[in-house]
Amino acid sequence: MNKWLKRLSNWFLQIENEVMVPFVLVGILVIGSFSMISYYNGYTMQKNSELELADTLFENVNRDLHFLEKRLPEEEIAEKYRNFERGRIRILNRDGEEITVGSRWKNTSVLAVSEGENPFGWRLEYRINERIFGNRILEQQSYLVVGAIADSHLPGKHFHFPQYHAPHPPDEPYL
């Protein structure tokens, strides 16, 4: 055991490794920070996009409910929406009973709610599956991280100090 520990300490204390290890750690820190910022930015953009979609769907359903209010009784309208499959909207009546049928709401959470904007007092919920939502963002952002890592390891991307060799003064021709 002491033999392996001594080998490891000798390897680590070599001058090349003493210089290389801090640069590798800084690189890992930069890439990790970039990954976290990228994920947060992607999450925010995706969430805002989903909220805009929810608002659009709420407007469409509420407009439809206002139109049908004068033409059909509430029970027939509820039956029309029983198998409502557009988007990820769950509809509850004013008593909290579910109008939309199905088990597709398992493992989902509410992202946005529309209440009191329709004549029947129905609650419209825009639901998402958090696991799928998070996985989609990770999939999108993983390409950015791989690109950043690849870009940082391309030859010629590192800054090198130019070396000037002046064997003669610049005014005189080289013989």
Buried (B, 14 or more C-beta within 10 A) or exposed (E): EEEEEEEEEEEEEEEEEEEEEEEEEEEEEEBEEBBEEBBEEBBEEBBEEBEEBBEEBBEEBBEBBEEBBEEEEBEEBBEBBEEBEEBBBBBBBEEEEBBBEEEEBEEBEEBBBBEEBBBBEBBBBBBBBEEEBBEEBEEBBEEBBEEBEEEEEEEEEEEEEEEEEEEEEEEEEEE
